[in-house]
């Protein structure tokens, strides 16, 4: 009996993902050699919009992509993953074209791996910067019980409180040039630790620590200057036994140098790319690390 040919993968329907897809999204991460990160997927699918293609063999998802709106003027794109058995069949390109059409002209931003960059360039994205992933155990530095940035400094750090959220949102708006309230409001429940820095009662930085596989990720990291950023990292590192992972914007050479001196090693690099806008908005001086490369 004649059996119909399998439907080409690029012709299969794209659907919206939801929290019921957490396990299959984590399976896909594992398939590509990433940490399963169901915890991160839970945040992304609640605060953003996920797209997926179901595998024609019935084994979970063939591909995923995630968008995160930053107000009406910018959308971050991430988690473009294709199962290894379906690689090089045009699936990633199809998903990206679908996202670009769904966004209806809204400027886009993403972090591209070396492998993914040619696709994004072909779709019209331009490189505007980069990020360096560093990891390891933080050595030396101030005693973890000290909340002062340095001797004689007026800046202190402490765990975030509920009434810090509005000040965090204002600082974040300056750094990213977009309203990310829907994302920041979820940070207290998402993070193992949320730390803020103050100078004479004014919030001058904040950072979150959250689990990813066997590591603890620092991000987002927003700070007035390098000293504040380093103090927040030091305080967060003192609260976990896991090695750290941080994706530092590569314009912050001073912070990268200090972290290298304290034992963190370079793991990988990504390229910041935009579409429909000449550069990533906001104040890059204050923007040290994203929440995750999936959201900016």
FENHULIN-V360170 format. One record per residue. OMEGA is omega as a letter, one per 30 degrees, with the letter a starting at -180 (* if undefined). D_CENTER is the distance of its C-alpha to the mean C-alpha in whole Angstrom. Layout:
BEGIN
omega:OMEGA d_center:D_CENTER
omega:OMEGA d_center:D_CENTER
END
This chain:
BEGIN
omega:a d_center:51
omega:l d_center:48
omega:a d_center:44
omega:l d_center:42
omega:l d_center:40
omega:l d_center:36
omega:l d_center:34
omega:a d_center:32
omega:a d_center:28
omega:l d_center:27
omega:a d_center:30
omega:a d_center:28
omega:l d_center:27
omega:a d_center:23
omega:l d_center:23
omega:l d_center:20
omega:l d_center:19
omega:a d_center:19
omega:l d_center:19
omega:l d_center:22
omega:a d_center:20
omega:a d_center:17
omega:a d_center:20
omega:l d_center:20
omega:l d_center:16
omega:l d_center:16
omega:a d_center:19
omega:l d_center:18
omega:a d_center:15
omega:l d_center:18
omega:a d_center:20
omega:l d_center:17
omega:l d_center:17
omega:l d_center:14
omega:a d_center:14
omega:l d_center:15
omega:l d_center:12
omega:l d_center:14
omega:l d_center:13
omega:l d_center:9
omega:l d_center:11
omega:l d_center:13
omega:a d_center:11
omega:a d_center:10
omega:l d_center:13
omega:a d_center:15
omega:a d_center:13
omega:l d_center:12
omega:a d_center:15
omega:l d_center:15
omega:a d_center:17
omega:l d_center:19
omega:l d_center:22
omega:a d_center:24
omega:a d_center:26
omega:l d_center:29
omega:l d_center:31
omega:a d_center:29
omega:l d_center:27
omega:a d_center:24
omega:l d_center:21
omega:a d_center:22
omega:l d_center:19
omega:l d_center:16
omega:a d_center:13
omega:l d_center:11
omega:l d_center:11
omega:a d_center:10
omega:l d_center:13
omega:a d_center:13
omega:a d_center:17
omega:a d_center:19
omega:a d_center:19
omega:l d_center:15
omega:l d_center:13
omega:a d_center:9
omega:l d_center:10
omega:l d_center:8
omega:l d_center:9
omega:a d_center:13
omega:l d_center:15
omega:l d_center:18
omega:a d_center:21
omega:a d_center:23
omega:l d_center:26
omega:a d_center:25
omega:l d_center:23
omega:l d_center:25
omega:l d_center:27
omega:a d_center:25
omega:a d_center:22
omega:l d_center:19
omega:a d_center:21
omega:l d_center:23
omega:a d_center:19
omega:l d_center:18
omega:l d_center:21
omega:l d_center:21
omega:a d_center:18
omega:l d_center:19
omega:a d_center:23
omega:a d_center:21
omega:l d_center:20
omega:l d_center:23
omega:l d_center:23
omega:l d_center:20
omega:a d_center:18
omega:l d_center:15
omega:l d_center:12
omega:l d_center:9
omega:a d_center:9
omega:l d_center:12
omega:l d_center:13
omega:a d_center:17
omega:a d_center:18
omega:a d_center:16
omega:a d_center:17
omega:l d_center:21
omega:a d_center:20
omega:l d_center:18
omega:a d_center:20
omega:l d_center:23
omega:l d_center:22
omega:l d_center:22
omega:l d_center:19
omega:l d_center:19
omega:a d_center:17
omega:a d_center:17
omega:a d_center:15
omega:l d_center:13
omega:l d_center:11
omega:l d_center:13
omega:l d_center:11
omega:a d_center:14
omega:l d_center:15
omega:l d_center:18
omega:a d_center:20
omega:a d_center:21
omega:l d_center:25
omega:l d_center:27
omega:a d_center:26
omega:l d_center:28
omega:a d_center:29
omega:a d_center:26
omega:a d_center:29
omega:l d_center:29
omega:a d_center:27
omega:l d_center:28
omega:l d_center:26
omega:a d_center:29
omega:l d_center:33
omega:a d_center:34
omega:l d_center:31
omega:a d_center:31
omega:l d_center:27
omega:l d_center:26
omega:a d_center:23
omega:l d_center:23
omega:l d_center:21
omega:l d_center:20
omega:a d_center:23
omega:a d_center:23
omega:l d_center:25
omega:a d_center:22
omega:a d_center:20
omega:l d_center:21
omega:l d_center:21
omega:l d_center:17
omega:l d_center:17
omega:l d_center:20
omega:a d_center:18
omega:l d_center:14
omega:l d_center:16
omega:a d_center:18
omega:a d_center:15
omega:l d_center:13
omega:a d_center:16
omega:a d_center:15
omega:a d_center:16
omega:a d_center:13
omega:a d_center:16
omega:l d_center:15
omega:a d_center:11
omega:l d_center:13
omega:a d_center:16
omega:a d_center:14
omega:a d_center:13
omega:l d_center:16
omega:a d_center:17
omega:a d_center:13
omega:l d_center:13
omega:a d_center:16
omega:l d_center:17
omega:a d_center:16
omega:l d_center:18
omega:l d_center:19
omega:a d_center:21
omega:l d_center:24
omega:a d_center:27
omega:l d_center:30
omega:l d_center:29
omega:l d_center:26
omega:a d_center:22
omega:l d_center:21
omega:l d_center:18
omega:l d_center:15
omega:l d_center:13
omega:l d_center:12
omega:a d_center:12
omega:a d_center:12
omega:l d_center:13
omega:a d_center:12
omega:a d_center:15
omega:a d_center:17
omega:l d_center:15
omega:a d_center:13
omega:l d_center:10
omega:l d_center:10
omega:f d_center:7
omega:l d_center:8
omega:a d_center:11
omega:a d_center:13
omega:l d_center:17
omega:a d_center:20
omega:a d_center:21
omega:a d_center:20
omega:l d_center:22
omega:l d_center:21
omega:a d_center:17
omega:l d_center:19
omega:l d_center:21
omega:l d_center:18
omega:a d_center:17
omega:a d_center:20
omega:a d_center:21
omega:a d_center:18
omega:a d_center:19
omega:a d_center:22
omega:a d_center:21
omega:l d_center:20
omega:a d_center:22
omega:l d_center:19
omega:a d_center:18
omega:l d_center:15
omega:a d_center:12
omega:l d_center:10
omega:a d_center:8
omega:l d_center:11
omega:a d_center:12
omega:l d_center:15
omega:a d_center:17
omega:a d_center:17
omega:a d_center:20
omega:l d_center:21
omega:l d_center:19
omega:l d_center:18
omega:l d_center:22
omega:l d_center:22
omega:l d_center:19
omega:l d_center:21
omega:a d_center:24
omega:l d_center:23
omega:l d_center:23
omega:a d_center:19
omega:l d_center:19
omega:a d_center:17
omega:a d_center:16
omega:l d_center:14
omega:l d_center:13
omega:l d_center:12
omega:l d_center:13
omega:a d_center:12
omega:l d_center:14
omega:l d_center:15
omega:l d_center:18
omega:l d_center:21
omega:a d_center:20
omega:l d_center:21
omega:l d_center:18
omega:a d_center:14
omega:l d_center:16
omega:a d_center:16
omega:a d_center:17
omega:a d_center:16
omega:a d_center:18
omega:a d_center:16
omega:a d_center:13
omega:a d_center:12
omega:l d_center:8
omega:l d_center:5
omega:l d_center:4
omega:l d_center:1
omega:l d_center:3
omega:a d_center:4
omega:a d_center:5
omega:* d_center:5
END
